[in-house]
Every structure is written in structure tokens, then in C-alpha cells.
Amino acid sequence: MSDIALEDIGCPLNCPRGDEPILTGRDLINGLPGAFTIVRCRTCGLVRTNPQPTPASMSFYYPHDYGPYLGTQVQAAAPRRKLFASFRRVARKLFEFNATRLPKLPAGRMLEIGCASGAFLHKMAAEGWQVEGIEFSANAAAAARALGYPVHSGSLETAPMPSEPFDLIVGWMVLEHLHDPVLALKKLKAWMKPGGWLVLSTPNAGALEARVFRDSWYALHLPNHLYHYSKKTIRLVLSKAGWELEKIHFQRVLVDPIASFGYVLQKIGMSRLGYKLIKFPEQPGYWTYALYPLAVVAAAIGQTGRMTIWARKAR
């Protein structure tokens, strides 16, 4: 931990310095050491982790067994899970969770930022898309390349200019990890075809669950999440980078409050039950569908903990 360098970061929207401390939290996902402060810009309201680990130090908080890397591998279904897989295929036709919801587009060129082991690349390639990826984890990038897809191993900041622009750029739970979101979004804009779409998902720090659970909120994910966006501030960041927000789909899922409650239980000594609830987002199973009616209501009023954003180049 003594080798972890922290840096003081100003608001990426170039607001005057003057932040309001909100809370201090720890790494609850990986259990790695350190205490991290969350602040809110008094001018624009954007919430960020500050100070934050430098780009060179951040790899410490992405161990090889980091959950998002492991949960996105392309695998054949085990025989005992075929029934659930069949149920899930049918359910996905009946339920719209908005987690990876896309505009209606003809197949073209797609880039996925943070493609992990290539599961979404694999899905889109099967639908006729020409796909490429960028992945920070060398192991996960190698797994995606083993599926036959071109994947740059490294950060978005170090990725080279593509040979051709893209019709669609996606990033699932990635924007909150980037050290300079405005610079990254400007880079993506230069890679986009005229009329192309940028589709991102990110936690909704403006949700009630974030205010209720505070440092126990599952989607806070310190220190990996460097920025914590709301409906208002995601629009401001996109606009600063030259994008126009077209639509926000609040995801119809309630996995984060359940896992957050698990952290609360652990803090009061109920470790076994707390652990089970914390693992819920990794394998939500049938509960995702059981909670769907409540999730639909929460999403309709913008109060679920995750949002999917559609944007295009500003006119």
C-alpha cells in the first residue's frame, strides 16, 4: 500500500476549486487497503473520488481475479444449467432490463471499451457486426483475442487510432473508471462515423439507494470508480466533450440495493447472510425476474442504481 500514489484532481469540467466532502469509504469489492474520499463539485455537482490513485498505481486495485473480468467469459452452458438458460432466453424476450439496450441499427463496425473476455463482442459478431475491443486487463484481452476478435490490450488513452471509424461505440460500466472522462469522450468522438451512436452504462449516483447506503452502496466501488454520475452530471460531461445526450434508460434491475444491504449486515456482524447478499449481483438468477415489477417502477422515476446512456455527436 505504501507504493500507491494518490493525486489531487480538479473537476474535469474546469470548475473553480471548491469541493464539498461527502463521505469516506473503502474497497469493499476486493478488500484491498486504503480509505478514499468522495467529494462533490460545488459549482456543477459532479461527484468524484479525490484524491485518487494515479494511473500507474491503479493496477493494484485490478487484481487478476477482479470480478468483471471473470464474469464475462464465453462458456458453454453446463447440462444442469440448460433449463435456466432456456428460461433466460425466453425471459429476455419478455423483459427489457435496459442493461445493454441499443438503438435499432443495421450491423456495421462496433468498438467495445472495456470488453473484458469478449462476451459482448461474441454476441454482436453473431449478429453480423464487425467488432473490435479495448481492454485494460492483459489476461482478459488475451481471452477475447482467443475468440478471434481484434482487441487492444491497455487503456483507452493508449489505444491507437482505428483504421476506420465506427458506427457504434459501447462501454458497459466503464466511464466511471476513467481518469479523464472528458478527454476520453473527445477521443471516442474522433473515432465515430457521422450519425454513429455512443452507448454507455454507468452507476446512477443520483439514485435513492446511493443516498441511503452511502459508503456501503455496492455501486460505489472504491477506488476503482473515480467518478460518480447522476442524470444531470452525465449530461454535463458528455456536452463538455462534444456529445449530445439523446436518451437515458434507467436499468430495470435491483441487484445493487440487495448487495448493499449485504455490506450493512457484515458491518453489524451478520457475515454469512451478508456474504450471500453481496454475491447476488454475480448470479442474480430468478430473483432478477421476481423483482422486475418493482424495478420497472423504480426505473420509471429514475431511481434505479444503473443507467444506460445513448449519445451522438453534438450538431
C-alpha positions as CSV (number, residue, x, y, z in Angstrom):
1,M,0.0,0.0,0.0
2,S,3.0,2.3,0.6
3,D,3.7,2.2,-3.1
4,I,0.2,3.5,-4.0
5,A,0.5,7.1,-5.2
6,L,-2.5,9.4,-4.9
7,E,-3.1,12.6,-6.8
8,D,-5.4,15.6,-6.2
9,I,-7.7,16.0,-9.2
10,G,-9.8,19.1,-10.0
11,C,-13.2,18.9,-11.6
12,P,-12.9,17.7,-15.2
13,L,-15.4,20.4,-16.3
14,N,-12.8,23.1,-15.3
15,C,-14.9,24.5,-12.5
16,P,-13.3,26.7,-9.8
17,R,-11.8,24.7,-7.0
18,G,-14.2,24.3,-4.1
19,D,-15.4,20.8,-3.3
20,E,-17.7,19.5,-0.6
21,P,-16.6,16.3,1.0
22,I,-19.4,13.7,1.1
23,L,-18.1,10.5,2.6
24,T,-15.0,8.3,3.1
25,G,-15.1,4.7,2.1
26,R,-13.0,1.6,1.5
27,D,-12.6,-1.1,-1.2
28,L,-15.5,-3.4,-0.4
29,I,-15.3,-5.4,-3.7
30,N,-11.7,-6.7,-3.5
31,G,-11.0,-5.9,0.2
32,L,-7.8,-4.1,-0.7
33,P,-6.4,-1.5,1.7
34,G,-6.9,2.3,1.7
35,A,-9.5,4.9,2.6
36,F,-10.9,7.1,-0.1
37,T,-12.8,10.4,0.0
38,I,-15.8,11.3,-2.2
39,V,-16.3,15.0,-3.0
40,R,-18.9,17.0,-4.9
41,C,-18.0,20.0,-7.0
42,R,-19.8,23.0,-5.5
43,T,-20.2,24.5,-9.0
44,C,-21.5,21.8,-11.3
45,G,-22.4,19.0,-8.8
46,L,-20.2,16.3,-10.3
47,V,-19.1,13.8,-7.7
48,R,-15.6,12.2,-7.8
49,T,-13.1,10.3,-5.8
50,N,-10.4,12.7,-4.7
51,P,-7.6,12.2,-4.2
52,Q,-7.5,9.2,-6.4
53,P,-4.8,6.6,-7.3
54,T,-2.6,7.6,-10.2
55,P,-3.0,5.7,-13.5
56,A,0.3,4.0,-12.7
57,S,-0.9,2.9,-9.3
58,M,-4.4,1.9,-10.2
59,S,-3.5,-1.6,-11.5
60,F,-3.1,-2.6,-7.8
61,Y,-6.9,-2.4,-7.5
62,Y,-7.5,-4.6,-10.5
63,P,-6.2,-8.0,-9.4
64,H,-6.2,-10.9,-11.9
65,D,-9.3,-12.3,-10.2
66,Y,-11.2,-9.0,-10.5
67,G,-14.9,-9.9,-10.8
68,P,-15.9,-8.1,-14.0
69,Y,-13.1,-9.9,-15.8
70,L,-14.2,-13.4,-14.7
71,G,-17.9,-12.8,-15.2
72,T,-17.8,-12.1,-18.9
73,Q,-16.2,-15.2,-20.3
74,V,-17.8,-17.1,-23.2
75,Q,-18.7,-20.5,-21.9
76,A,-20.8,-23.4,-22.9
77,A,-23.7,-23.9,-20.5
78,A,-23.3,-26.8,-18.1
79,P,-26.0,-29.5,-18.6
80,R,-27.6,-28.8,-15.2
81,R,-28.0,-25.2,-16.1
82,K,-29.6,-25.8,-19.5
83,L,-33.1,-25.4,-18.0
84,F,-32.2,-22.0,-16.6
85,A,-30.5,-20.9,-19.8
86,S,-33.7,-21.8,-21.7
87,F,-35.8,-19.9,-19.2
88,R,-33.5,-16.9,-19.5
89,R,-33.7,-16.8,-23.3
90,V,-37.5,-16.7,-23.1
91,A,-37.5,-14.2,-20.3
92,R,-35.2,-11.8,-22.2
93,K,-37.8,-11.6,-24.9
94,L,-40.5,-10.7,-22.3
95,F,-38.4,-8.4,-20.1
96,E,-36.4,-5.4,-21.0
97,F,-33.8,-4.7,-18.3
98,N,-32.1,-1.8,-20.3
99,A,-28.6,-3.1,-19.2
100,T,-27.2,-3.3,-22.8
101,R,-30.1,-1.7,-24.7
102,L,-29.1,-0.4,-28.1
103,P,-30.7,1.9,-30.7
104,K,-32.1,0.0,-33.7
105,L,-29.2,-0.1,-36.1
106,P,-28.1,-2.1,-39.1
107,A,-25.0,-4.1,-38.5
108,G,-21.7,-2.2,-39.0
109,R,-18.5,-1.5,-37.2
110,M,-18.6,-1.6,-33.4
111,L,-16.0,-0.9,-30.7
112,E,-16.4,-2.0,-27.2
113,I,-14.4,-0.1,-24.5
114,G,-13.6,-2.5,-21.6
115,C,-14.6,-5.6,-23.5
116,A,-13.2,-8.0,-20.7
117,S,-13.1,-11.5,-22.0
118,G,-15.2,-10.8,-25.1
119,A,-18.7,-12.0,-24.3
120,F,-20.5,-8.9,-25.8
121,L,-18.1,-8.9,-28.8
122,H,-19.1,-12.5,-29.4
123,K,-22.8,-11.7,-29.2
124,M,-22.6,-8.8,-31.6
125,A,-20.4,-10.6,-34.0
126,A,-23.0,-13.3,-34.2
127,E,-25.5,-10.6,-35.2
128,G,-23.3,-9.6,-38.1
129,W,-21.3,-6.8,-36.6
130,Q,-17.6,-6.2,-37.3
131,V,-16.3,-5.9,-33.8
132,E,-13.1,-4.6,-32.1
133,G,-12.3,-4.1,-28.4
134,I,-10.1,-2.3,-25.9
135,E,-9.4,-4.0,-22.6
136,F,-7.2,-2.9,-19.7
137,S,-6.6,-6.4,-18.4
138,A,-3.9,-8.3,-20.4
139,N,-5.4,-11.7,-19.4
140,A,-9.0,-10.7,-20.3
141,A,-7.8,-9.1,-23.6
142,A,-6.0,-12.4,-24.4
143,A,-9.1,-14.4,-23.8
144,A,-11.1,-12.1,-26.1
145,R,-8.4,-12.4,-28.8
146,A,-8.5,-16.2,-28.4
147,L,-12.1,-15.9,-29.7
148,G,-10.8,-14.3,-32.9
149,Y,-11.5,-10.7,-32.2
150,P,-9.0,-7.8,-32.5
151,V,-8.6,-6.3,-29.0
152,H,-6.1,-3.7,-27.9
153,S,-4.6,-4.6,-24.6
154,G,-4.2,-1.4,-22.5
155,S,-6.1,1.7,-21.6
156,L,-8.3,3.8,-23.9
157,E,-5.8,6.6,-23.5
158,T,-3.0,4.4,-25.1
159,A,-5.2,2.9,-27.8
160,P,-4.2,3.7,-31.4
161,M,-6.4,5.5,-34.0
162,P,-8.6,2.8,-35.7
163,S,-8.1,2.1,-39.4
164,E,-11.8,3.0,-40.0
165,P,-14.4,4.9,-37.9
166,F,-17.2,3.1,-36.0
167,D,-20.9,3.1,-36.4
168,L,-21.4,2.2,-32.7
169,I,-19.1,2.5,-29.6
170,V,-20.2,0.9,-26.4
171,G,-18.8,0.7,-22.9
172,W,-20.6,-1.2,-20.1
173,M,-19.7,0.2,-16.7
174,V,-16.5,1.7,-17.9
175,L,-16.8,5.6,-17.9
176,E,-16.7,5.8,-14.1
177,H,-13.2,4.0,-14.2
178,L,-11.5,6.6,-16.5
179,H,-9.2,9.2,-15.0
180,D,-10.1,11.9,-17.6
181,P,-13.6,11.2,-18.8
182,V,-13.8,14.4,-20.9
183,L,-10.6,13.6,-22.8
184,A,-11.6,10.0,-23.3
185,L,-15.0,11.0,-24.7
186,K,-13.4,13.5,-27.1
187,K,-11.1,10.7,-28.3
188,L,-14.1,8.5,-29.0
189,K,-15.9,11.3,-30.8
190,A,-13.0,11.4,-33.3
191,W,-13.4,7.7,-33.9
192,M,-17.1,7.9,-34.7
193,K,-18.8,7.9,-38.1
194,P,-21.2,10.7,-38.8
195,G,-24.6,9.7,-37.3
196,G,-23.0,7.0,-35.2
197,W,-24.1,6.2,-31.6
198,L,-22.2,6.1,-28.3
199,V,-23.9,3.8,-25.8
200,L,-22.6,3.7,-22.2
201,S,-23.8,2.3,-18.9
202,T,-22.7,3.7,-15.5
203,P,-24.0,3.7,-11.9
204,N,-26.6,6.3,-11.1
205,A,-25.2,8.2,-8.1
206,G,-28.4,10.3,-8.0
207,A,-30.5,7.2,-7.0
208,L,-32.1,6.9,-3.6
209,E,-30.1,3.7,-2.9
210,A,-26.8,5.7,-3.2
211,R,-28.0,8.2,-0.6
212,V,-29.4,5.5,1.7
213,F,-26.4,3.2,1.7
214,R,-23.7,5.8,1.3
215,D,-20.3,4.1,1.9
216,S,-22.0,0.7,1.8
217,W,-23.5,1.3,-1.7
218,Y,-22.4,-1.6,-3.9
219,A,-22.0,0.5,-7.0
220,L,-19.7,3.0,-5.2
221,H,-16.9,0.5,-5.8
222,L,-13.9,2.5,-4.4
223,P,-11.4,3.3,-5.5
224,N,-12.0,1.8,-9.0
225,H,-14.9,4.2,-9.6
226,L,-13.3,7.6,-10.0
227,Y,-16.4,9.5,-11.0
228,H,-20.0,9.0,-9.8
229,Y,-22.5,10.3,-12.3
230,S,-26.1,11.4,-11.9
231,K,-28.6,12.2,-14.7
232,K,-27.6,15.9,-14.5
233,T,-23.8,15.4,-14.4
234,I,-23.5,12.8,-17.1
235,R,-25.2,15.3,-19.5
236,L,-22.7,18.0,-18.5
237,V,-19.7,15.7,-19.1
238,L,-21.0,14.5,-22.4
239,S,-21.7,18.1,-23.5
240,K,-18.2,19.2,-22.5
241,A,-16.7,16.5,-24.8
242,G,-18.9,17.4,-27.7
243,W,-21.7,14.8,-27.4
244,E,-25.4,15.3,-27.2
245,L,-27.3,13.1,-24.8
246,E,-30.2,11.6,-26.7
247,K,-31.7,9.2,-24.0
248,I,-31.2,7.8,-20.6
249,H,-32.6,4.3,-19.9
250,F,-32.7,3.6,-16.2
251,Q,-31.9,0.0,-15.8
252,R,-34.8,-2.2,-14.5
253,V,-32.7,-4.1,-12.0
254,L,-32.4,-4.0,-8.2
255,V,-29.3,-6.0,-7.6
256,D,-27.3,-3.2,-6.1
257,P,-29.6,-2.5,-3.1
258,I,-29.5,-6.2,-2.2
259,A,-25.7,-6.4,-2.3
260,S,-25.5,-3.0,-0.4
261,F,-27.7,-4.4,2.4
262,G,-25.2,-7.3,2.5
263,Y,-22.4,-4.9,3.3
264,V,-24.5,-3.4,6.1
265,L,-25.1,-6.8,7.6
266,Q,-21.4,-7.6,7.5
267,K,-20.7,-4.4,9.4
268,I,-23.1,-5.5,12.2
269,G,-21.6,-9.0,12.4
270,M,-24.0,-11.0,10.3
271,S,-21.3,-12.0,8.0
272,R,-22.7,-15.3,6.5
273,L,-26.0,-13.8,5.3
274,G,-24.2,-10.6,4.3
275,Y,-21.8,-12.5,2.1
276,K,-24.7,-14.3,0.3
277,L,-26.4,-11.0,-0.5
278,I,-23.1,-9.4,-1.6
279,K,-22.7,-12.2,-4.2
280,F,-26.2,-11.7,-5.5
281,P,-25.2,-9.4,-8.4
282,E,-22.8,-12.0,-9.8
283,Q,-25.6,-14.7,-10.0
284,P,-29.0,-13.0,-9.6
285,G,-30.9,-15.8,-11.2
286,Y,-34.6,-15.9,-10.9
287,W,-34.7,-13.1,-8.3
288,T,-34.0,-10.6,-11.1
289,Y,-37.3,-11.6,-12.7
290,A,-39.2,-11.7,-9.4
291,L,-38.1,-8.2,-8.6
292,Y,-38.8,-6.9,-12.1
293,P,-42.2,-5.2,-11.4
294,L,-40.7,-3.2,-8.6
295,A,-37.6,-2.4,-10.8
296,V,-39.9,-1.1,-13.6
297,V,-41.5,1.4,-11.2
298,A,-38.1,2.5,-9.7
299,A,-36.7,2.9,-13.2
300,A,-39.7,5.0,-14.4
301,I,-38.9,7.6,-11.7
302,G,-35.2,7.4,-12.3
303,Q,-34.4,5.7,-9.0
304,T,-32.5,2.5,-10.0
305,G,-28.8,2.4,-9.4
306,R,-27.7,2.0,-13.0
307,M,-28.4,3.9,-16.2
308,T,-27.7,3.3,-19.9
309,I,-26.9,6.4,-21.9
310,W,-27.4,7.0,-25.7
311,A,-25.5,9.9,-27.2
312,R,-24.5,11.2,-30.6
313,K,-22.1,13.9,-31.8
314,A,-23.4,17.4,-31.0
315,R,-24.8,19.1,-34.0
